[in-house]
Amino acid sequence: MDFDTLVHRVITAWADNDTQTLYAIFSEEATLLISPDGRPREGKKAIREVFKHRGGYIRVHDIWYDANSQVGTVNLSTGKLGDVFADYSAIIMQLEGEQILLWREHRSRERASRQLYQDDPTWTWDLVAGRR
């Protein structure tokens, strides 16, 4: 499976609040770090609790992946349809085969209408997955 396919599986499962699929994407020894608290969640069971009741939309802005090191990055925003605020995240993933071994995420909360690239009038959002 390529990195884009893995990311698509994550965002579809997130949008559908499908914790079983999210759970399966992580390796048994996986570690999850999400700022601002930065507390590591180690192992699939701890990670499963983090992703409970997420749902909503995800917009992917950029994906990069290096197959040699099995490291990829995803820049995205998440939220609930109709909310005034959205979470903007930069995620670095270390893969092990076709599963996520390490997920490091920096998140900030901003107004959903905020223009990320105001100096680039050609910038557009790309809605990848969303559910009402």
Backbone torsions as a table, in degrees:
resi	resn	phi	psi	omega
1	MET	NA	135.8	178.2
2	ASP	-86.1	168.9	-174.3
3	PHE	-63.4	-41.6	179.1
4	ASP	-59.1	-40.1	178.5
5	THR	-65.5	-41.8	177.9
6	LEU	-61.6	-46.5	179.0
7	VAL	-61.0	-42.0	178.9
8	HIS	-61.9	-39.5	176.7
9	ARG	-62.2	-42.1	179.4
10	VAL	-62.2	-49.7	-174.4
11	ILE	-71.0	-32.8	176.9
12	THR	-67.9	-43.5	177.8
13	ALA	-63.5	-40.3	177.9
14	TRP	-60.7	-50.7	-177.4
15	ALA	-61.8	-34.5	-179.8
16	ASP	-87.8	-0.6	-174.9
17	ASN	54.3	43.4	-177.5
18	ASP	-96.4	83.5	-176.4
19	THR	-67.0	-27.0	178.6
20	GLN	-62.4	-45.5	179.1
21	THR	-67.4	-43.4	177.6
22	LEU	-59.1	-43.9	179.7
23	TYR	-58.5	-42.4	-177.4
24	ALA	-69.8	-23.0	-177.3
25	ILE	-74.5	-23.4	-178.6
26	PHE	-91.4	144.4	176.2
27	SER	-73.7	163.9	-179.5
28	GLU	-58.8	-35.1	-176.3
29	GLU	-95.8	13.9	-173.1
30	ALA	-60.8	150.8	174.6
31	THR	-124.8	137.6	179.3
32	LEU	-122.0	125.3	176.4
33	LEU	-124.6	118.6	177.9
34	ILE	-125.0	121.7	175.0
35	SER	-79.7	161.1	12.5
36	PRO	-82.7	-19.2	-176.7
37	ASP	-73.7	-31.9	173.7
38	GLY	66.8	9.0	177.9
39	ARG	-66.7	125.1	179.0
40	PRO	-71.8	136.8	171.1
41	ARG	-108.3	118.1	-174.9
42	GLU	-113.8	132.6	-179.5
43	GLY	90.7	154.6	-175.2
44	LYS	-61.6	-37.2	-177.3
45	LYS	-63.1	-45.6	179.2
46	ALA	-65.6	-38.2	179.9
47	ILE	-67.4	-38.1	-179.7
48	ARG	-57.3	-39.6	179.7
49	GLU	-63.0	-34.7	-179.1
50	VAL	-65.2	-38.5	-174.4
51	PHE	-89.3	1.7	178.1
52	LYS	-63.4	139.4	172.4
53	HIS	57.4	37.1	177.5
54	ARG	-80.2	-81.0	179.4
55	GLY	58.8	-176.6	-179.6
56	GLY	98.9	-154.4	-178.5
57	TYR	-111.4	158.8	172.1
58	ILE	-134.0	132.5	173.6
59	ARG	-118.1	119.9	179.2
60	VAL	-92.1	128.8	-178.9
61	HIS	-101.9	-32.1	-176.1
62	ASP	-160.1	140.9	175.9
63	ILE	-132.4	136.4	175.1
64	TRP	-138.8	141.8	-179.4
65	TYR	-147.7	136.6	174.3
66	ASP	-112.4	110.1	-175.6
67	ALA	-65.7	-32.4	-179.0
68	ASN	-63.9	-43.6	-178.5
69	SER	-93.2	-10.3	-175.2
70	GLN	57.3	40.4	177.5
71	VAL	-119.0	134.1	178.0
72	GLY	-136.8	159.3	175.9
73	THR	-127.0	149.3	177.2
74	VAL	-137.4	128.8	172.3
75	ASN	-107.5	126.6	-175.0
76	LEU	-152.2	169.9	172.0
77	SER	-129.4	148.0	-179.6
78	THR	-133.4	155.5	176.5
79	GLY	177.3	-177.1	175.4
80	LYS	-102.8	139.2	179.7
81	LEU	-57.2	132.1	-179.7
82	GLY	91.5	-11.7	178.2
83	ASP	-70.5	149.2	177.4
84	VAL	-78.2	-29.6	-176.6
85	PHE	-110.7	153.9	175.5
86	ALA	-135.2	155.2	173.9
87	ASP	-95.7	128.0	176.3
88	TYR	-104.6	129.5	-174.0
89	SER	-131.4	145.8	167.1
90	ALA	-116.9	121.6	-175.3
91	ILE	-119.2	131.9	173.0
92	ILE	-111.4	126.4	-179.1
93	MET	-118.7	133.0	170.5
94	GLN	-105.0	122.9	-178.8
95	LEU	-96.1	157.8	171.6
96	GLU	-133.7	100.4	-172.2
97	GLY	66.8	-121.8	-179.5
98	GLU	-106.0	18.4	179.7
99	GLN	-124.0	160.1	178.9
100	ILE	-86.5	125.3	177.4
101	LEU	-95.6	-39.5	-178.6
102	LEU	-138.9	131.3	178.7
103	TRP	-126.0	110.0	176.5
104	ARG	-112.2	123.0	-174.4
105	GLU	-129.9	131.8	170.7
106	HIS	-109.5	127.2	-174.4
107	ARG	-126.0	141.4	171.6
108	SER	-135.5	150.7	-178.1
109	ARG	-103.5	127.7	-177.9
110	GLU	-138.6	167.8	173.8
111	ARG	-63.7	135.4	-177.4
112	ALA	-62.2	-26.0	-178.5
113	SER	-84.4	-3.2	-178.3
114	ARG	-58.5	136.3	177.3
115	GLN	-93.4	114.8	-176.9
116	LEU	-68.9	-35.9	-176.2
117	TYR	-121.9	71.2	-174.7
118	GLN	-65.9	-26.2	-179.2
119	ASP	-85.0	0.2	179.2
120	ASP	-120.7	96.3	-176.2
121	PRO	-68.3	-10.2	-179.9
122	THR	-89.1	-6.0	-177.8
123	TRP	-65.1	135.1	175.4
124	THR	-134.2	152.6	175.0
125	TRP	-79.8	148.1	176.8
126	ASP	-122.4	104.0	179.3
127	LEU	-76.1	116.7	-177.0
128	VAL	-97.0	-41.5	178.9
129	ALA	-150.2	140.3	177.5
130	GLY	-163.5	143.5	178.5
131	ARG	-135.5	145.9	174.3
132	ARG	-86.4	NA	NA
